[in-house]
Amino acid sequence: MFTTPDRLDKSHYVRAYIGAQVDKLPEATDAMLELMSDMPRSDIQFENARDAALKQIEANRITRESIFWSYLTAKRRGLDYDIRKENYEVLQNMTFEDLKAFFDQNIKGSSYTYLVIGNEELMKLDQLEKLGPVEVLSLEELFGYGPDEKPSLSMAQ
């Protein structure tokens, strides 16, 4: 997923997720890295995704108080117009080659930060170290509670 920041001075991010058993982690990360370095061609999936994005823009209406919030979001991004019109026009004529050029320029060859959540006793840290330096965090550092505490699921405190 390529995310657009809500402010002009913030960064764009590429995010990916894989779910795998601990023993399958090396193969899963290798497969993900391969996808992040060489985008496979699938014309049917591209057309379906482009059509879905166009339909989403066509169906989405900004009404009532959303007008103000949409205006404020655009201003934070340095825009004084509704970007959806421009996106719609670009999407109508976009080809797979255009997407591939964007991928090659903005995603391919990037470095990544990984977060692996799982039972440390089952992890093979030497395999994870192939991806880069490994830092093991406690439950409290990661989630805000320790191993002997139960998180509160109640909305009211």
N, CA and C atoms as a LAMMPS dump frame, in Angstrom:
ITEM: TIMESTEP
0
ITEM: NUMBER OF ATOMS
471
ITEM: BOX BOUNDS ff ff ff
-5.0000000000000000e+02 5.0000000000000000e+02
-5.0000000000000000e+02 5.0000000000000000e+02
-5.0000000000000000e+02 5.0000000000000000e+02
ITEM: ATOMS id mol type element x y z
1 1 1 N 0.841 -1.151 0
2 1 2 C 0 0 0
3 1 3 C 0.9 1.233 0
4 2 1 N 0.599 2.157 -0.86
5 2 2 C 1.328 3.418 -0.929
6 2 3 C 0.431 4.473 -0.303
7 3 1 N 0.851 5.06 0.816
8 3 2 C 0.002 6.006 1.523
9 3 3 C 0.377 7.445 1.209
10 4 1 N -0.631 8.289 1.173
11 4 2 C -0.462 9.722 0.956
12 4 3 C -0.587 10.421 2.297
13 5 1 N 0.354 11.286 2.635
14 5 2 C 0.301 11.959 3.936
15 5 3 C -0.839 12.983 3.992
16 6 1 N -1.246 13.304 5.209
17 6 2 C -2.318 14.282 5.363
18 6 3 C -1.797 15.719 5.379
19 7 1 N -0.491 15.886 5.361
20 7 2 C 0.111 17.224 5.35
21 7 3 C 1.236 17.268 4.319
22 8 1 N 1.438 18.448 3.786
23 8 2 C 2.428 18.652 2.735
24 8 3 C 3.847 18.336 3.194
25 9 1 N 4.15 18.568 4.477
26 9 2 C 5.515 18.374 4.982
27 9 3 C 5.785 16.964 5.498
28 10 1 N 4.85 16.063 5.33
29 10 2 C 5.018 14.681 5.78
30 10 3 C 5.42 13.778 4.612
31 11 1 N 5.839 12.562 4.928
32 11 2 C 6.341 11.622 3.919
33 11 3 C 5.273 10.645 3.452
34 12 1 N 5.48 10.15 2.248
35 12 2 C 4.698 9.03 1.726
36 12 3 C 5.338 7.753 2.262
37 13 1 N 4.53 6.706 2.449
38 13 2 C 5.05 5.431 2.927
39 13 3 C 4.53 4.288 2.08
40 14 1 N 5.34 3.261 1.98
41 14 2 C 4.925 2.001 1.384
42 14 3 C 4.783 1.019 2.53
43 15 1 N 3.632 0.386 2.628
44 15 2 C 3.386 -0.575 3.698
45 15 3 C 2.962 -1.902 3.091
46 16 1 N 3.479 -2.966 3.675
47 16 2 C 3.114 -4.308 3.226
48 16 3 C 2.935 -5.181 4.454
49 17 1 N 2.144 -6.195 4.322
50 17 2 C 1.862 -7.093 5.444
51 17 3 C 1.897 -8.531 4.943
52 18 1 N 2.509 -9.386 5.732
53 18 2 C 2.417 -10.826 5.477
54 18 3 C 2.098 -11.506 6.803
55 19 1 N 1.319 -12.52 6.736
56 19 2 C 1.037 -13.347 7.901
57 19 3 C 1.574 -14.731 7.617
58 20 1 N 2.434 -15.223 8.485
59 20 2 C 3.06 -16.529 8.223
60 20 3 C 3.404 -17.209 9.539
61 21 1 N 3.501 -18.504 9.495
62 21 2 C 3.996 -19.245 10.644
63 21 3 C 5.486 -18.941 10.787
64 22 1 N 5.985 -19.055 12.009
65 22 2 C 7.376 -18.705 12.289
66 22 3 C 8.345 -19.445 11.376
67 23 1 N 8.099 -20.719 11.131
68 23 2 C 9.039 -21.491 10.312
69 23 3 C 8.966 -21.125 8.825
70 24 1 N 7.923 -20.407 8.431
71 24 2 C 7.767 -20 7.029
72 24 3 C 8.194 -18.549 6.802
73 25 1 N 8.632 -17.878 7.845
74 25 2 C 8.98 -16.463 7.754
75 25 3 C 10.06 -16.163 6.713
76 26 1 N 11.16 -16.927 6.64
77 26 2 C 12.169 -16.608 5.619
78 26 3 C 11.619 -16.661 4.192
79 27 1 N 10.826 -17.687 3.894
80 27 2 C 10.256 -17.792 2.556
81 27 3 C 9.265 -16.67 2.296
82 28 1 N 8.479 -16.325 3.309
83 28 2 C 7.482 -15.261 3.154
84 28 3 C 8.148 -13.912 2.921
85 29 1 N 9.199 -13.599 3.682
86 29 2 C 9.875 -12.317 3.487
87 29 3 C 10.605 -12.287 2.143
88 30 1 N 11.185 -13.403 1.737
89 30 2 C 11.828 -13.451 0.417
90 30 3 C 10.815 -13.173 -0.692
91 31 1 N 9.63 -13.778 -0.573
92 31 2 C 8.587 -13.574 -1.584
93 31 3 C 8.122 -12.117 -1.593
94 32 1 N 7.959 -11.523 -0.407
95 32 2 C 7.527 -10.135 -0.335
96 32 3 C 8.586 -9.205 -0.939
97 33 1 N 9.849 -9.442 -0.608
98 33 2 C 10.918 -8.605 -1.153
99 33 3 C 11.018 -8.739 -2.663
100 34 1 N 10.752 -9.919 -3.178
101 34 2 C 10.763 -10.105 -4.633
102 34 3 C 9.652 -9.274 -5.278
103 35 1 N 8.466 -9.281 -4.659
104 35 2 C 7.362 -8.471 -5.177
105 35 3 C 7.66 -6.977 -5.092
106 36 1 N 8.39 -6.576 -4.037
107 36 2 C 8.703 -5.164 -3.844
108 36 3 C 9.857 -4.701 -4.728
109 37 1 N 10.539 -5.631 -5.382
110 37 2 C 11.624 -5.231 -6.279
111 37 3 C 11.259 -5.44 -7.753
112 38 1 N 10.368 -6.378 -8.036
113 38 2 C 9.929 -6.63 -9.407
114 38 3 C 8.428 -6.836 -9.422
115 39 1 N 7.697 -5.796 -9.816
116 39 2 C 6.243 -5.872 -9.836
117 39 3 C 5.792 -6.818 -10.948
118 40 1 N 5.023 -7.855 -10.591
119 40 2 C 4.55 -8.773 -11.636
120 40 3 C 3.464 -8.113 -12.487
121 41 1 N 3.395 -8.503 -13.72
122 41 2 C 2.39 -7.934 -14.628
123 41 3 C 1.129 -8.778 -14.585
124 42 1 N 0.004 -8.096 -14.364
125 42 2 C -1.297 -8.747 -14.42
126 42 3 C -2.287 -7.725 -14.967
127 43 1 N -2.51 -7.77 -16.262
128 43 2 C -3.365 -6.779 -16.904
129 43 3 C -4.797 -6.825 -16.381
130 44 1 N -5.307 -8.01 -16.131
131 44 2 C -6.688 -8.13 -15.652
132 44 3 C -6.817 -7.51 -14.258
133 45 1 N -5.892 -7.813 -13.355
134 45 2 C -5.939 -7.225 -12.015
135 45 3 C -5.765 -5.714 -12.076
136 46 1 N -4.885 -5.229 -12.946
137 46 2 C -4.704 -3.794 -13.095
138 46 3 C -6.004 -3.141 -13.548
139 47 1 N -6.631 -3.686 -14.572
140 47 2 C -7.888 -3.113 -15.077
141 47 3 C -8.973 -3.127 -14.01
142 48 1 N -9.079 -4.237 -13.266
143 48 2 C -10.084 -4.326 -12.206
144 48 3 C -9.836 -3.297 -11.114
145 49 1 N -8.587 -3.118 -10.715
146 49 2 C -8.251 -2.141 -9.678
147 49 3 C -8.517 -0.719 -10.169
148 50 1 N -8.148 -0.436 -11.399
149 50 2 C -8.39 0.898 -11.956
150 50 3 C -9.883 1.187 -12.042
151 51 1 N -10.671 0.208 -12.512
152 51 2 C -12.125 0.387 -12.599
153 51 3 C -12.747 0.586 -11.221
154 52 1 N -12.262 -0.156 -10.233
155 52 2 C -12.783 -0.012 -8.869
156 52 3 C -12.468 1.381 -8.312
157 53 1 N -11.268 1.888 -8.577
158 53 2 C -10.893 3.224 -8.11
159 53 3 C -11.761 4.286 -8.784
160 54 1 N -12.013 4.133 -10.076
161 54 2 C -12.88 5.079 -10.782
162 54 3 C -14.294 5.05 -10.219
163 55 1 N -14.824 3.867 -9.972
164 55 2 C -16.181 3.743 -9.423
165 55 3 C -16.269 4.329 -8.015
166 56 1 N -15.206 4.171 -7.24
167 56 2 C -15.2 4.732 -5.891
168 56 3 C -15.27 6.258 -5.955
169 57 1 N -14.506 6.857 -6.855
170 57 2 C -14.557 8.312 -7.01
171 57 3 C -15.935 8.745 -7.496
172 58 1 N -16.504 8.008 -8.442
173 58 2 C -17.829 8.343 -8.98
174 58 3 C -18.913 8.283 -7.912
175 59 1 N -18.817 7.321 -7.018
176 59 2 C -19.859 7.109 -6.014
177 59 3 C -19.686 7.975 -4.766
178 60 1 N -18.489 8.464 -4.519
179 60 2 C -18.201 9.21 -3.297
180 60 3 C -18.665 10.66 -3.43
181 61 1 N -19.511 11.088 -2.528
182 61 2 C -20.006 12.457 -2.517
183 61 3 C -19.545 13.145 -1.242
184 62 1 N -19.115 14.382 -1.373
185 62 2 C -18.734 15.179 -0.209
186 62 3 C -19.907 16.106 0.078
187 63 1 N -20.527 15.897 1.231
188 63 2 C -21.713 16.677 1.585
189 63 3 C -21.602 17.208 3.014
190 64 1 N -22.437 18.157 3.315
191 64 2 C -22.6 18.741 4.642
192 64 3 C -21.27 19.084 5.29
193 65 1 N -21.042 18.612 6.516
194 65 2 C -19.821 18.996 7.229
195 65 3 C -18.557 18.409 6.6
196 66 1 N -18.706 17.382 5.774
197 66 2 C -17.551 16.802 5.091
198 66 3 C -16.917 17.794 4.121
199 67 1 N -17.702 18.768 3.671
200 67 2 C -17.162 19.793 2.773
201 67 3 C -16.042 20.539 3.479
202 68 1 N -16.288 20.937 4.724
203 68 2 C -15.277 21.665 5.49
204 68 3 C -14.043 20.804 5.708
205 69 1 N -14.231 19.541 6.146
206 69 2 C -13.103 18.669 6.452
207 69 3 C -12.306 18.334 5.194
208 70 1 N -12.969 18.174 4.079
209 70 2 C -12.273 17.92 2.818
210 70 3 C -11.469 19.142 2.398
211 71 1 N -12.044 20.315 2.576
212 71 2 C -11.33 21.56 2.263
213 71 3 C -10.088 21.697 3.142
214 72 1 N -10.247 21.437 4.449
215 72 2 C -9.126 21.544 5.383
216 72 3 C -8.024 20.543 5.024
217 73 1 N -8.391 19.321 4.688
218 73 2 C -7.413 18.303 4.289
219 73 3 C -6.658 18.744 3.037
220 74 1 N -7.375 19.284 2.072
221 74 2 C -6.724 19.762 0.842
222 74 3 C -5.75 20.893 1.158
223 75 1 N -6.137 21.825 2.011
224 75 2 C -5.258 22.936 2.374
225 75 3 C -3.989 22.423 3.047
226 76 1 N -4.125 21.426 3.931
227 76 2 C -2.953 20.85 4.602
228 76 3 C -2.004 20.205 3.599
229 77 1 N -2.539 19.736 2.503
230 77 2 C -1.722 19.11 1.454
231 77 3 C -1.211 20.132 0.434
232 78 1 N -1.528 21.407 0.67
233 78 2 C -1.065 22.456 -0.23
234 78 3 C -1.927 22.598 -1.471
235 79 1 N -3.166 22.126 -1.42
236 79 2 C -4.067 22.177 -2.57
237 79 3 C -5.193 23.171 -2.321
238 80 1 N -5.686 23.765 -3.392
239 80 2 C -6.857 24.637 -3.268
240 80 3 C -8.004 24.131 -4.154
241 81 1 N -7.984 22.829 -4.433
242 81 2 C -9.013 22.215 -5.264
243 81 3 C -9.195 20.762 -4.822
244 82 1 N -10.255 20.147 -5.325
245 82 2 C -10.562 18.747 -5.015
246 82 3 C -9.699 17.848 -5.907
247 83 1 N -8.727 17.182 -5.319
248 83 2 C -7.767 16.35 -6.054
249 83 3 C -8.443 15.167 -6.751
250 84 1 N -9.636 14.806 -6.316
251 84 2 C -10.321 13.653 -6.912
252 84 3 C -10.586 13.852 -8.404
253 85 1 N -10.855 15.084 -8.82
254 85 2 C -11.094 15.361 -10.246
255 85 3 C -9.843 15.023 -11.063
256 86 1 N -8.696 15.476 -10.582
257 86 2 C -7.433 15.193 -11.268
258 86 3 C -7.125 13.693 -11.25
259 87 1 N -7.332 13.064 -10.102
260 87 2 C -7.097 11.619 -9.996
261 87 3 C -7.985 10.847 -10.971
262 88 1 N -9.238 11.259 -11.076
263 88 2 C -10.179 10.587 -11.972
264 88 3 C -9.704 10.687 -13.42
265 89 1 N -9.28 11.878 -13.828
266 89 2 C -8.816 12.077 -15.196
267 89 3 C -7.554 11.257 -15.484
268 90 1 N -6.644 11.216 -14.533
269 90 2 C -5.416 10.437 -14.705
270 90 3 C -5.74 8.945 -14.779
271 91 1 N -6.61 8.48 -13.879
272 91 2 C -6.97 7.058 -13.851
273 91 3 C -7.624 6.596 -15.149
274 92 1 N -8.436 7.448 -15.747
275 92 2 C -9.13 7.058 -16.978
276 92 3 C -8.156 6.656 -18.085
277 93 1 N -7.018 7.299 -18.122
278 93 2 C -6.062 7.04 -19.198
279 93 3 C -4.828 6.269 -18.748
280 94 1 N -4.779 5.872 -17.497
281 94 2 C -3.603 5.199 -16.966
282 94 3 C -3.45 3.806 -17.57
283 95 1 N -2.207 3.463 -17.863
284 95 2 C -1.892 2.13 -18.379
285 95 3 C -1.032 1.396 -17.351
286 96 1 N -0.881 0.109 -17.578
287 96 2 C -0.004 -0.664 -16.701
288 96 3 C 1.419 -0.115 -16.77
289 97 1 N 1.838 0.338 -17.927
290 97 2 C 3.18 0.893 -18.084
291 97 3 C 3.37 2.137 -17.212
292 98 1 N 2.311 2.946 -17.072
293 98 2 C 2.376 4.12 -16.188
294 98 3 C 2.578 3.681 -14.733
295 99 1 N 1.823 2.668 -14.323
296 99 2 C 1.953 2.152 -12.961
297 99 3 C 3.341 1.572 -12.738
298 100 1 N 3.835 0.845 -13.706
299 100 2 C 5.174 0.248 -13.604
300 100 3 C 6.247 1.328 -13.491
301 101 1 N 6.096 2.406 -14.247
302 101 2 C 7.061 3.508 -14.175
303 101 3 C 7.035 4.142 -12.784
304 102 1 N 5.839 4.317 -12.211
305 102 2 C 5.721 4.856 -10.852
306 102 3 C 6.386 3.909 -9.853
307 103 1 N 6.118 2.628 -9.995
308 103 2 C 6.707 1.614 -9.123
309 103 3 C 8.227 1.652 -9.2
310 104 1 N 8.748 1.665 -10.405
311 104 2 C 10.203 1.652 -10.596
312 104 3 C 10.858 2.904 -10.014
313 105 1 N 10.187 4.031 -10.117
314 105 2 C 10.751 5.291 -9.641
315 105 3 C 10.611 5.468 -8.131
316 106 1 N 9.512 4.971 -7.538
317 106 2 C 9.21 5.296 -6.146
318 106 3 C 9.291 4.14 -5.153
319 107 1 N 9.268 2.915 -5.623
320 107 2 C 9.214 1.773 -4.707
321 107 3 C 10.393 0.825 -4.896
322 108 1 N 10.657 0.462 -6.125
323 108 2 C 11.718 -0.499 -6.422
324 108 3 C 13.053 -0.03 -5.857
325 109 1 N 13.758 -0.946 -5.199
326 109 2 C 15.081 -0.63 -4.669
327 109 3 C 15.074 0.104 -3.339
328 110 1 N 13.915 0.298 -2.753
329 110 2 C 13.839 0.992 -1.464
330 110 3 C 14.297 0.081 -0.333
331 111 1 N 14.668 0.691 0.775
332 111 2 C 14.967 -0.1 1.971
333 111 3 C 13.735 -0.068 2.86
334 112 1 N 13.6 -1.061 3.726
335 112 2 C 12.391 -1.215 4.515
336 112 3 C 12.709 -1.434 5.986
337 113 1 N 11.753 -1.088 6.817
338 113 2 C 11.796 -1.388 8.238
339 113 3 C 10.772 -2.499 8.466
340 114 1 N 11.152 -3.514 9.227
341 114 2 C 10.297 -4.675 9.444
342 114 3 C 9.838 -4.718 10.894
343 115 1 N 8.623 -5.191 11.088
344 115 2 C 8.107 -5.468 12.421
345 115 3 C 7.616 -6.902 12.393
346 116 1 N 8.205 -7.731 13.222
347 116 2 C 7.817 -9.138 13.304
348 116 3 C 7.262 -9.359 14.697
349 117 1 N 6.03 -9.822 14.781
350 117 2 C 5.395 -10.079 16.066
351 117 3 C 5.212 -11.583 16.199
352 118 1 N 5.701 -12.138 17.305
353 118 2 C 5.559 -13.571 17.522
354 118 3 C 6.268 -13.998 18.787
355 119 1 N 6.208 -15.263 19.073
356 119 2 C 6.839 -15.838 20.24
357 119 3 C 8.348 -15.85 20.025
358 120 1 N 9.077 -15.117 20.854
359 120 2 C 10.529 -14.992 20.702
360 120 3 C 11.225 -16.351 20.78
361 121 1 N 10.684 -17.254 21.588
362 121 2 C 11.299 -18.576 21.747
363 121 3 C 11.241 -19.392 20.455
364 122 1 N 10.263 -19.106 19.605
365 122 2 C 10.123 -19.839 18.349
366 122 3 C 10.848 -19.164 17.187
367 123 1 N 11.25 -17.92 17.387
368 123 2 C 11.918 -17.155 16.327
369 123 3 C 13.368 -17.604 16.176
370 124 1 N 13.834 -17.58 14.97
371 124 2 C 15.25 -17.817 14.694
372 124 3 C 15.851 -16.454 14.365
373 125 1 N 16.416 -15.811 15.395
374 125 2 C 16.906 -14.449 15.239
375 125 3 C 17.99 -14.337 14.178
376 126 1 N 18.776 -15.408 13.978
377 126 2 C 19.816 -15.347 12.947
378 126 3 C 19.202 -15.18 11.553
379 127 1 N 18.007 -15.758 11.337
380 127 2 C 17.328 -15.575 10.058
381 127 3 C 16.813 -14.143 9.917
382 128 1 N 16.297 -13.599 11.033
383 128 2 C 15.813 -12.218 10.995
384 128 3 C 16.954 -11.236 10.775
385 129 1 N 18.123 -11.548 11.296
386 129 2 C 19.272 -10.654 11.147
387 129 3 C 19.72 -10.522 9.696
388 130 1 N 19.292 -11.432 8.844
389 130 2 C 19.589 -11.307 7.415
390 130 3 C 18.864 -10.099 6.814
391 131 1 N 17.762 -9.692 7.455
392 131 2 C 17.006 -8.527 6.993
393 131 3 C 17.607 -7.22 7.506
394 132 1 N 18.375 -7.303 8.599
395 132 2 C 18.965 -6.112 9.2
396 132 3 C 19.1 -6.284 10.693
397 133 1 N 19.51 -5.223 11.398
398 133 2 C 19.663 -5.311 12.851
399 133 3 C 18.337 -5.676 13.517
400 134 1 N 18.388 -6.529 14.536
401 134 2 C 17.191 -6.988 15.242
402 134 3 C 17.151 -6.361 16.624
403 135 1 N 16.009 -5.819 16.977
404 135 2 C 15.781 -5.28 18.321
405 135 3 C 14.547 -5.972 18.878
406 136 1 N 14.696 -6.673 19.997
407 136 2 C 13.588 -7.375 20.619
408 136 3 C 12.937 -6.422 21.628
409 137 1 N 11.626 -6.232 21.489
410 137 2 C 10.873 -5.34 22.369
411 137 3 C 10.032 -6.156 23.336
412 138 1 N 9.79 -5.594 24.507
413 138 2 C 8.923 -6.243 25.486
414 138 3 C 7.461 -5.97 25.122
415 139 1 N 6.552 -6.733 25.744
416 139 2 C 5.127 -6.49 25.54
417 139 3 C 4.762 -5.07 25.953
418 140 1 N 5.361 -4.617 27.019
419 140 2 C 5.066 -3.272 27.513
420 140 3 C 5.525 -2.211 26.505
421 141 1 N 6.703 -2.392 25.923
422 141 2 C 7.192 -1.434 24.933
423 141 3 C 6.325 -1.439 23.673
424 142 1 N 5.864 -2.607 23.303
425 142 2 C 5.11 -2.737 22.063
426 142 3 C 3.637 -2.388 22.225
427 143 1 N 3.014 -2.921 23.293
428 143 2 C 1.575 -2.775 23.45
429 143 3 C 1.151 -1.918 24.643
430 144 1 N 2.08 -1.595 25.533
431 144 2 C 1.73 -0.771 26.678
432 144 3 C 1.314 -1.552 27.918
433 145 1 N 1.477 -2.859 27.898
434 145 2 C 1.189 -3.668 29.089
435 145 3 C 2.16 -4.83 29.161
436 146 1 N 2.349 -5.345 30.379
437 146 2 C 3.298 -6.427 30.599
438 146 3 C 2.673 -7.795 30.473
439 147 1 N 3.484 -8.867 30.625
440 147 2 C 2.993 -10.236 30.437
441 147 3 C 1.993 -10.676 31.499
442 148 1 N 2.014 -10.061 32.685
443 148 2 C 1.1 -10.453 33.756
444 148 3 C -0.146 -9.584 33.808
445 149 1 N -0.247 -8.628 32.918
446 149 2 C -1.395 -7.726 32.893
447 149 3 C -2.319 -8.099 31.739
448 150 1 N -3.602 -7.872 31.953
449 150 2 C -4.552 -8.069 30.874
450 150 3 C -4.937 -6.686 30.35
451 151 1 N -4.96 -6.507 29.056
452 151 2 C -5.371 -5.205 28.53
453 151 3 C -6.864 -4.98 28.767
454 152 1 N -7.235 -3.755 29.006
455 152 2 C -8.625 -3.418 29.181
456 152 3 C -9.299 -3.331 27.828
457 153 1 N -10.393 -4.057 27.668
458 153 2 C -11.125 -4.017 26.412
459 153 3 C -12.301 -3.054 26.479
460 154 1 N -12.484 -2.449 27.634
461 154 2 C -13.587 -1.527 27.819
462 154 3 C -13.235 -0.16 27.271
463 155 1 N -14.202 0.501 26.663
464 155 2 C -13.982 1.844 26.151
465 155 3 C -14.046 2.86 27.295
466 156 1 N -14.819 2.559 28.323
467 156 2 C -14.949 3.482 29.464
468 156 3 C -13.897 3.125 30.511
469 157 1 N -13.243 4.123 31.03
470 157 2 C -12.211 3.901 32.049
471 157 3 C -12.687 4.409 33.393
